[in-house]
């Protein structure tokens, strides 16, 4: 598995194109969409985020175990991992084939259940928030139908991402992402100009997903790879799922807790606050989310390599990746935060946006929360490379505290939008934001001297 500067370059390129697409598309949306429609769009984005969370932690678990297999591991374990004595061990394609069968079986069932959830509970939720919506309800329902279908398909084919990530095909994956983002941007802009509005954005996403999945399949299933799989007997799908499921479920619960921490404010806020208020909150959160995405690119690129280093007991290389990733994370957030606070609303005024950002204090608190979450999530990914998930209970408890706190604040206080911001910040600071970085420091035996040496490797 070779991951280097080209993979990092293409990861940044894909991220910046994603941001660029957002920056180019945002003026069209803010100029054309009324504030209430912007709020509906924000809810749709939250649903899209939810679709990526509802694989119950199997996607990163599958990717991590694929990395183990590619590294020469012949046996998967419920916790921990098999140490590989030589770095040039042959790949066990019978085990690899069994993993693929397990992924297909799992995602086929999860995507079906997700689709049922969307068309029932999801549609009822959309119907509820449309009671105060002043514009075309039919447009929202058509967009919602497209969203339900394409996100269910995206979830069904999510194992393509695991295969690309687990095999270290980071550059190829990011190149495919670049193509998908370009298609999304082009189709969305053209359709918005043709007055399709909300339908334009959702349809562009649908076409982008279809193209990305097609290109992913072609990249993964080469003639050689298909031949190797054809010539072996797959290991038991049931046995593989039994081995992967415990940590995957824990990771899934962690993801659910993370979703509650990050996104429950949008869902609950839409029920208690005006759509105009939620529009400004949603736009601010999206921009901060883009900043967080850029800040975490480096760590994400090296996730499969960290798993491989674990099998080789190469702790010094893991230290280097972690420390450099933290440095880039903090630097990116510092620069991005200053630009957003001092120039964010000015830029929106220049493009004639109907929806402004929040004030300076709310933006600062949102940025602080996002930085803390990004930092402890990176630390958690380092711990997870050991094939155990120590943070699933705290994540669920934290998520529940956020939901309960938001309900209390929105229903019984006058804090309003500030309540949406303060509750997640307080919950994160209380435990997770210091706990997992501290655990990584202990795990990697980091100190001032070792930190300095590894950053400058």
C-alpha positions in Angstrom: 0.0 0.0 0.0 1.6 3.3 -1.1 0.2 6.5 0.2 2.2 9.7 -0.3 2.2 13.3 -1.4 0.1 12.6 -4.6 -2.7 11.2 -2.5 -2.5 14.2 -0.1 -2.5 16.5 -3.2 -5.6 14.9 -4.7 -7.3 14.9 -1.4 -6.8 18.6 -1.0 -7.8 19.1 -4.7 -11.0 17.2 -4.2 -11.8 19.1 -1.0 -11.1 22.5 -2.5 -13.3 21.6 -5.5 -16.0 20.6 -3.1 -15.6 23.9 -1.4 -15.3 25.7 -4.7 -18.5 24.1 -5.9 -20.1 25.3 -2.7 -18.7 28.8 -3.1 -19.8 29.0 -6.7 -23.2 27.4 -6.0 -23.9 29.3 -2.8 -24.5 32.7 -4.5 -27.0 31.2 -6.9 -28.8 29.6 -4.0 -28.8 32.6 -1.7 -29.8 35.0 -4.5 -32.6 32.8 -6.0 -33.9 30.8 -2.9 -36.0 32.7 -0.4 -34.9 32.3 3.2 -37.5 29.6 3.9 -36.3 27.5 1.0 -32.7 27.9 2.2 -33.9 26.4 5.6 -35.5 23.5 3.7 -32.3 22.9 1.8 -30.4 22.9 5.2 -32.7 20.2 6.4 -32.1 18.2 3.2 -28.3 18.5 3.8 -28.8 17.1 7.4 -30.7 14.1 5.9 -27.8 13.5 3.5 -25.4 13.6 6.5 -27.7 11.1 8.3 -27.5 8.7 5.4 -23.8 8.4 5.7 -24.1 7.7 9.5 -26.6 4.9 9.2 -24.3 2.2 8.1 -23.9 1.6 11.9 -20.1 1.9 11.7 -19.5 -0.9 9.2 -18.0 1.3 6.5 -14.8 2.3 8.4 -14.7 -1.1 10.0 -14.8 -2.8 6.6 -12.2 -0.4 5.3 -9.9 -1.0 8.3 -10.2 -4.8 7.9 -9.5 -4.5 4.2 -6.3 -2.6 5.0 -5.4 -5.5 7.4 -6.0 -8.1 4.6 -4.0 -6.0 2.0 -1.2 -5.9 4.5 -1.0 -9.7 4.7 -3.3 -10.6 7.6 -4.8 -14.1 7.2 -7.2 -13.9 10.1 -9.6 -11.2 11.3 -10.3 -10.7 15.0 -13.1 -9.2 17.1 -10.7 -7.0 18.9 -7.1 -6.3 18.2 -5.3 -7.5 15.0 -2.8 -10.0 13.8 0.8 -8.9 13.7 2.4 -9.3 10.3 6.1 -10.3 10.5 6.9 -9.5 6.9 5.8 -6.5 4.8 5.5 -8.4 1.5 3.0 -11.1 2.6 0.6 -12.3 -0.1 -3.0 -11.2 0.0 -5.5 -13.8 1.1 -8.1 -13.3 -1.7 -10.5 -15.9 -0.2 -10.7 -13.7 2.9 -11.0 -10.6 0.7 -13.8 -12.2 -1.3 -15.7 -13.1 1.9 -15.4 -9.5 3.1 -16.9 -8.2 -0.2 -19.8 -10.7 0.2 -20.4 -9.5 3.7 -20.4 -5.9 2.6 -22.9 -6.5 -0.1 -25.2 -8.5 2.1 -25.1 -5.8 4.9 -25.6 -2.7 2.7 -28.4 -4.3 0.7 -30.5 -4.7 3.8 -29.5 -1.4 5.5 -30.3 0.7 2.4 -33.8 -0.9 2.1 -34.6 -0.1 5.8 -33.3 3.4 5.3 -35.5 3.9 2.3 -38.6 2.8 4.3 -37.6 5.1 7.1 -37.3 8.1 4.7 -40.6 7.6 2.9 -42.5 7.2 6.2 -41.0 9.0 9.2 -39.0 11.4 6.9 -42.0 12.4 4.8 -44.1 13.0 7.9 -41.3 15.3 9.2 -41.2 17.2 5.9 -45.0 17.5 6.0 -44.8 19.0 9.5 -42.2 21.7 8.8 -44.1 22.6 5.5 -47.1 23.8 7.6 -45.4 27.2 7.9 -43.8 27.2 4.4 -45.0 30.0 2.2 -43.8 28.7 -1.2 -44.3 25.8 -3.6 -45.0 22.6 -1.6 -45.0 20.3 -4.7 -41.4 21.4 -5.5 -40.3 20.3 -2.0 -42.1 16.9 -2.2 -40.6 16.2 -5.6 -37.1 17.1 -4.4 -37.7 15.0 -1.3 -38.6 11.9 -3.4 -35.4 12.3 -5.5 -33.4 12.7 -2.3 -34.9 9.5 -0.8 -34.1 7.4 -3.8 -30.6 8.6 -4.5 -29.4 8.5 -0.9 -30.7 5.0 -0.5 -28.8 4.0 -3.6 -25.7 5.8 -2.3 -26.0 3.8 1.0 -26.4 0.5 -0.9 -23.1 1.1 -2.8 -21.2 2.6 0.1 -19.0 -0.5 0.2 -17.2 0.9 -2.9 -15.8 3.6 -0.6 -14.6 0.9 1.8 -12.8 -0.9 -1.0 -11.1 2.2 -2.3 -10.1 3.4 1.1 -9.0 0.0 2.5 -6.8 -0.7 -0.5 -5.1 2.7 -0.2 -6.5 3.9 -3.5 -6.8 7.4 -2.1 -5.7 9.2 -5.2 -8.1 7.4 -7.5 -11.0 7.9 -5.0 -10.3 11.7 -4.9 -10.0 11.9 -8.7 -13.5 10.3 -8.9 -14.7 12.8 -6.3 -13.4 15.6 -8.4 -15.3 14.4 -11.4 -18.5 14.0 -9.3 -18.2 17.5 -7.8 -17.7 19.0 -11.3 -20.8 17.3 -12.6 -22.8 18.4 -9.4 -21.8 22.0 -9.9 -22.4 22.2 -13.6 -25.9 20.5 -13.5 -27.0 22.4 -10.4 -26.0 25.9 -11.8 -27.7 25.2 -15.1 -30.9 23.9 -13.6 -31.1 26.8 -11.0 -30.8 29.2 -13.9 -33.7 27.4 -15.6 -35.7 28.0 -12.4 -35.8 24.4 -11.1 -34.5 25.7 -7.7 -34.6 23.0 -5.0 -35.1 20.3 -7.5 -32.0 21.4 -9.3 -29.7 20.9 -6.3 -31.1 17.4 -5.5 -31.1 16.3 -9.1 -27.5 17.4 -9.5 -26.6 15.4 -6.4 -28.3 12.3 -7.9 -26.4 12.5 -11.1 -23.1 13.1 -9.3 -23.7 10.0 -7.1 -24.5 7.8 -10.1 -21.3 8.9 -11.9 -19.1 8.5 -8.9 -20.3 5.0 -8.2 -19.9 3.9 -11.8 -16.3 5.2 -11.9 -15.6 3.6 -8.5 -16.8 0.2 -9.8 -14.5 0.5 -12.8 -11.5 1.4 -10.7 -12.0 -1.4 -8.2 -13.1 -4.3 -10.4 -10.2 -4.5 -12.8 -9.8 -7.6 -15.0 -7.0 -8.9 -12.7 -8.9 -8.3 -9.5 -12.0 -10.0 -10.8 -9.9 -13.0 -12.0 -8.2 -13.3 -8.6 -11.6 -13.3 -6.8 -13.0 -15.8 -9.4 -10.3 -18.3 -8.7 -10.8 -18.5 -4.9 -13.5 -19.8 -2.5 -14.9 -17.0 -0.3 -14.6 -17.3 3.4 -17.8 -17.5 5.3 -19.8 -14.3 5.1 -21.5 -15.1 8.4 -18.2 -15.6 10.2 -16.7 -12.4 8.9 -19.8 -10.4 10.0 -19.6 -12.0 13.5 -16.0 -10.9 13.8 -16.6 -7.4 12.4 -20.0 -6.7 14.0 -19.1 -6.0 17.6 -16.7 -3.1 16.9 -18.8 -2.0 13.9 -21.9 -1.7 16.0 -20.0 0.2 18.7 -18.7 2.5 16.0 -22.2 2.9 14.6 -23.5 3.9 18.0 -20.6 6.3 18.2 -21.6 7.7 14.8 -25.1 8.1 16.0 -23.9 10.0 19.1 -21.8 12.2 16.8 -24.8 12.8 14.6 -26.8 13.8 17.6 -24.0 16.1 18.8 -23.6 17.8 15.4 -27.0 17.7 13.6 -29.8 17.4 16.2 -29.7 21.2 16.6 -30.8 21.6 13.0 -33.6 19.1 13.3 -34.9 20.3 16.7 -34.3 24.0 15.9 -36.5 23.6 12.8 -39.4 22.5 15.0 -39.0 25.4 17.6 -37.5 28.3 15.7 -38.6 30.2 12.6 -37.3 29.1 9.2 -35.6 32.5 8.7 -33.6 32.0 11.9 -32.6 28.5 10.9 -31.5 29.7 7.5 -28.8 31.9 9.0 -27.8 29.2 11.4 -27.7 26.5 8.6 -25.6 28.6 6.3 -23.1 29.4 9.1 -22.9 25.7 10.1 -22.3 24.7 6.4 -19.4 27.1 6.0 -17.8 26.0 9.3 -18.4 22.4 8.2 -16.4 23.2 5.0 -13.6 24.6 7.1 -13.6 21.4 9.3 -13.4 19.2 6.2 -10.3 21.1 4.9 -8.7 20.9 8.3 -9.1 17.1 8.6 -8.0 16.1 5.0 -4.4 15.1 6.0 -5.6 12.7 8.8 -8.2 11.2 6.6 -5.8 10.4 3.8 -3.5 8.4 6.1 -6.2 6.4 7.9 -5.6 3.1 5.9 -1.8 3.6 6.3 -2.2 4.0 10.1 -4.0 0.6 10.2 -1.2 -0.9 8.2 1.4 0.6 10.6 -0.4 -1.0 13.5 0.0 -4.5 11.9 3.7 -3.8 11.5 4.0 -2.3 15.1 5.5 0.9 13.5 4.5 3.4 16.3 6.9 6.1 15.3 5.2 6.5 11.9 1.8 6.8 13.6 3.2 9.5 15.9 4.5 11.5 12.9 1.1 11.3 11.1 -0.8 12.2 14.3 1.3 15.2 15.3 1.5 16.6 11.8 -2.2 16.2 11.4 -2.9 18.1 14.6 -0.6 20.9 13.5 -2.4 21.2 10.2 -5.8 21.0 11.9 -5.0 23.9 14.2 -3.4 26.1 11.6 -6.2 25.6 9.1 -8.8 26.4 11.8 -7.0 29.6 12.9 -6.7 31.0 9.4 -10.2 30.0 8.3 -11.8 31.3 11.5 -10.2 34.8 11.1 -11.3 35.0 7.5 -14.9 33.9 8.3 -15.3 36.2 11.3 -13.9 39.4 9.6 -15.0 38.9 6.0 -17.9 36.3 6.0 -20.9 38.6 6.0 -19.1 41.2 3.8 -18.7 38.6 1.1 -22.4 37.5 1.4 -23.4 41.2 1.1 -21.3 41.6 -2.1 -23.1 38.6 -3.7 -26.5 40.0 -2.7 -27.4 37.1 -0.4 -30.9 37.2 1.1 -29.5 35.1 4.1 -26.8 36.6 6.4 -24.4 34.7 8.7 -24.9 34.8 12.4 -23.2 37.4 14.6 -19.5 37.3 15.7 -20.1 35.6 19.1 -22.2 32.8 17.8 -19.8 32.2 14.9 -16.9 32.1 17.3 -18.6 29.5 19.6 -19.6 27.4 16.6 -15.9 27.5 15.4 -14.7 26.5 18.8 -17.1 23.6 19.0 -16.1 22.4 15.5 -12.4 22.6 16.3 -12.8 20.6 19.5 -14.9 17.9 17.7 -12.4 17.7 14.8 -9.5 17.3 17.2 -11.0 14.6 19.4 -12.4 12.8 16.3 -8.9 12.6 14.8 -7.6 11.3 18.2 -10.4 8.7 18.2 -9.5 7.5 14.7 -5.9 6.8 15.9 -7.3 4.7 18.8 -9.7 2.9 16.4 -6.8 1.7 14.3 -6.1 -0.8 17.1 -9.5 -2.4 16.2 -11.3 -1.5 19.4 -13.8 1.3 20.1 -13.4 2.7 23.6 -15.5 5.8 23.0 -18.9 4.4 21.9 -20.7 4.7 25.3 -19.4 8.3 25.9 -20.5 9.3 22.4 -24.0 8.0 22.9 -24.3 9.5 26.3 -23.0 12.9 25.0 -25.5 12.7 22.1 -28.4 12.1 24.5 -27.3 14.9 26.7 -27.3 17.2 23.7 -30.9 16.2 22.6 -32.2 16.6 26.2 -30.4 19.8 26.6 -31.7 21.3 23.4 -35.2 20.2 24.2 -35.0 21.9 27.6 -33.4 25.1 26.3 -35.7 25.5 23.3 -38.9 24.8 25.2 -38.3 26.4 28.5 -35.8 29.2 28.0 -35.5 32.3 25.8 -32.0 31.5 24.6 -33.2 30.5 21.1 -30.3 30.2 18.6 -27.7 30.7 21.3 -29.1 27.6 23.0 -28.5 25.6 19.8 -24.8 26.6 20.0 -24.1 26.5 23.7 -25.5 23.1 24.5 -23.2 21.0 22.1 -20.2 23.1 23.2 -20.8 22.4 26.9 -21.4 18.7 26.3 -18.2 18.3 24.3 -16.0 20.2 26.7 -17.3 18.1 29.6 -15.6 14.9 28.5 -14.9 13.9 24.9 -12.8 16.9 23.8 -10.1 16.2 26.4 -10.5 12.5 27.0 -9.5 11.0 23.6 -6.5 13.3 22.9 -5.2 12.4 26.3 -5.7 8.7 25.5 -3.7 9.1 22.3 -0.9 10.8 24.2 -0.7 7.8 26.6 -1.0 5.2 23.7 1.7 6.7 21.6 3.8 7.8 24.6 4.0 11.3 23.4 6.0 14.0 25.2 7.4 17.4 24.4 10.6 15.9 23.1 9.0 13.1 21.0 6.4 15.6 19.7 9.1 17.9 18.4 11.1 15.2 16.8 8.2 13.6 15.0 6.7 16.8 13.6 10.1 17.5 11.9 10.5 14.0 10.5 
